[in-house]
Amino acid sequence: MLVLDSFEYFAPTTVRQALALAEKYRGRSRFLAGGQSLLPMMKLGLASPNVLIDLNRIKGLEYIKEAGKWIRIGAMTRHNAIASSKVLAEKAPIMVEAANQIGDPQVRNMGTIGGSLAHADPAGDWGSVLIALRGLVQVTGRRGSKLVMIDKFFVNSFTPRLRSGELITEVRIPTPPRRSGGAYVKLERRAGDFAIAAAAVQLTLDNNDRIRSVGIGLTSLGPTNLRAVKAEKILTGQLPTAEVVEEAAKAAAAESKPVTDPLRGSQDYKRAMAAVLTKRAIMMAVSRARGGG
């Protein structure tokens, strides 16, 4: 049986207290959000912090609200809260769709969007969805807060753009305009498993049915969640014909950087699935932008 190493535990009630503790125990502490990533890593001996700073008693970090042209989501908002959000169901339903595909009920009840992003797992779902939505991450440290574009947030596998003592306090997504649609399509070995591959697409059509803007994020297809830049360029300004969608899907597959995994398949298989899933997500997003649900 695996036994956790001993550690000190703190449960601050404010962000300021949490940051002060992180400063005091610099390099030896870890923040604990939902615990669905960190605790399993500790049990396996992959993480051994001397100090755990539990964020769950901090009030004011769990919310979903519209503010001007943005939808703002507190970092401690649980996946299930996103899955049941009326605001997101109306304004950005791709968030609801993705939340319902994360893990199992326990993970969705305990896991948080901020904790998931800070873990920076390339198999994480939120990174790709936020890439598609062109979201921002609010990072807070002792010197204040800053907004980081999601494209710049993931440095490498399990390496977010967070300095020692910094934490995520909010996620922001621009409210999609009318005639917008999104889709998150995920391939798993079984329900609740990490993705073999997945594609997130968010797009907006103009009045002539051309794609005015589009974002495409890829999951489990590289060292981080990836933006399919070439695929986006192929689609932008075009009518979403079968030929254009097929070309974009092939471009997304070519942009992916999968690795062979004995449990989830070879590079070639994953790349082929990238094309299939991207094509499916584009078609679903177009249908939804047209009002087809």
N, C-alpha and C positions, 0 to 999 in steps of 0.2 A: 504494500500500500504506500502511495506517495504521501509525504508529510511536508507541509509548508514550513519554510524557514521562519524563525521568529521575526517579528517586525513591530514597530510602534504604530499605533492607529490614532488618527485625529479626525474629528467630525466638525469642521468649522461651520458657522452659520451665515457667513458672508463671504463674498468673493475676496474682499480685502484680507480677511483672516486666512483664507486658503493660499493666497499669494504670499503672505508673510511667512507662513509655514514652509512653502516651497523655497523661499529665499533662505530661511534658516537651515533647511536640510538640503541645500542645493546639491544636485548630483546623486542624492541618496533616496529621493522620494519619488512617488508616482501618484498621480491623481486617480481616484476611483470614481467612475461614473456609474454605468449600469453593471459593470463587473463581468459582462458576458465574454469579454476578450482577455482582460488582464488576469482574472482569477484562474481560468484554465491554463494560461501561460505560467503562472506561478506554481500550479500543481505539477506541471510538467518540468519545472526547473528552468524554463526559458526566460523567466523574469524573477529577480530576487531583490525587490526594493527593501530598504531598511525601514522606510516610513511610508505608510499609506495615508493619503489625504482624501477622505470620503466627501464627495460633493453633494451627496443626497439630502443633506439638511439645509442646504442653501436655498432660501426662498427667492423666487423671481427669475429662475432660469428655465422654467417650464411653461411655455406659452406658444400660441400660434395666433398671429394677428396681422391684419392689413394695416399698412402705414404708408399713405401716399401711393407711389408706384411700386411698392415693395410688399412682399409677404415676409414677415420676420418670425423666426422659429427659435425659441430658446434652446440652448445646447443640451439641457437636461430633459428635453421633451422625449417621451418614450415612443418607440416605434408604433405601439398600439394607439397612442393619442393621434399620431399622424394618420394612421389607417382609418380612424373614425372622425377625422376633422371635417366639418361641414364647409369651412372656408377653403380648404385644399380640394375637397371634392368638387367644389364649384369653380375654383380659379385655376388650380394646377393638379388635376386628377392623376397625373403620372406619379405624383408623390404618394397618393393613396394606393395606387396599383403596386408600386415598389414596396411600400411598407408591409403590405399583405403577403409579400413573397419572402420576407426576411425570416430565416430560422423557423423556430417552432413557437407555440404560444408563450412559453416561458421566456424565450429570448425577446419576443415582441413586447411582453409585459415589463421586462426589466431593462432591456437595452435602450440606449439613448442615441440620438443622431450625432451629438457632439462626441460621445465616446467612440462611436463607430468611425467617424472621420479622423479622430486623433490616432486611432489604431493604424490607419492607412494601409489596410489589407487590400491588395489589388483585386481580391475576390469580393470586396465590400460593395454593396449595392448603391449606397448613397453617393459615393464619388461619381459614378457614371451618370446618375440622375441629375446631380447638380451641374455636371459638365454640360449635359443637354440643355439645362435651364439657364446656363451661364450665371450660376450662383456665386455668392461671396461668403467667406468665412470671417467672422469677427474674432480676432485673437486678442486676449487681454493679458497684460503683464503689469509689473509694478510701475512702469512708466506710462501706463495708459492703454488704450485700445487702438487697433488698426484693422482695416478691412483687407483681406487677401483674396484675390481672384482664385477660384477653385482650380484653374489650370496651373497656377503657381504653387498651390498648397501641397501637392504630393511631390516630394523630392525623389523618393525611391520606395521600394517595398518596405512597408512598416516604418517609413521615415517621413513624417509630416514636417511642414515648415513651421515648427514650434521650437523656440529657444527654451532652455532650461528655465522652469518656473512659469512659463506661459500656458494658458489654457484657452480652449474655445468657449466663448460665452454666447454666441448667436450665429445663426445661419440666415442669409437673406437671399431671396430669389425675386427677380423682377416679375410683377404680375403679368401673365401672358395676355396679349390683346385679343380682341375678337377674332374669330376664324383661326383659332389656334387649337392644336391637338398634340397629344403626346402618347407614348407607349413604352413600357418596359417589358421586354421579352427575355425570359431566362430559361436556360436549359440546365436541369439538375439530374443527378443520378436518381435521387428520390426527393420527395417534398421536404423542405427544410435544410437540405444540404447546401454547401457552397456551390456557386455556379460553375459548371463546366465552361460556359461562356454566356454572356448576356449583352443585350444592346438596349440603350435608352435613346429615344428620339423625341425631340420637341420641335415643332415647326409651326409657322404661321403662313397662311395663304393670303394673297392679295385678292382684289375684287375680280381679277381675271383668272383666278384659280392657279396662278403661278406661286411657287414657293418664295415668299418674301424673305424669310429667315429660317435657319434650321440649326439645331445643335445635336450632335451624335456622340454619346459616351459609350465606351466598351469596358466590360467587366471580365476579369480573369483572362485577359488577352494581352498582357504585358506586365512589366514590373510595377506599374501603377495603373489606376484607371486611366484610360486613354481617350483623347478627343480624335475623332476620325476627320481630320481637317480636309483632306482631299475629297472625301465623300461629301462633306458639307458644301464645298465649292462646286462640285458637280450638280448638286441639287438647287443651289441658290439661283433664283431668277428663272427657273425652268418649270414647265408643266410636268407634274409627276406622272409621266407616262410609264408604261411597263419597262420600256427600254432604258429610260433615264434612271429609274429606281434600280434596275438590275446593274447598271454601270456603277452607281453609287455603292451598292452592296458589295460588289467586287472590289472597289477601291478601299472600303472599310476593312475587308478581309486582308488586303495587301498591306494596309497600314498596321495591322495587329502584329504583336510580337509574342505569340504564345510559346510555352515550353512544354515538352512532353512530360506527361504525368501518368505513372502506371495505374492510378485510380481513375483518372478522368480523360485519358486519351492522348494521342500523339499531337504534334504540332500541326500536321496536315489536317487531321480531323477537326481540331479546334478552329483552324483558319477557315475550313469549309463551313463550320457551324456559324462562324462570325458573319459570313455572307448571308446565310439562310436567316439568321436572327435579325440582322440589320434590315434586310428586305422586308421581313414580316413587320418589324416595328415601324418602318417608314410607311408601309401601306396602311397599318392601323392608325397611325398618327394623321395621315391624310384624310382617311375616312372620318375620324373624329373631328378634325378641323372643318370638314364639310357638314358636320352635324349628324354623322352616321352612328355615333356612339362607339 
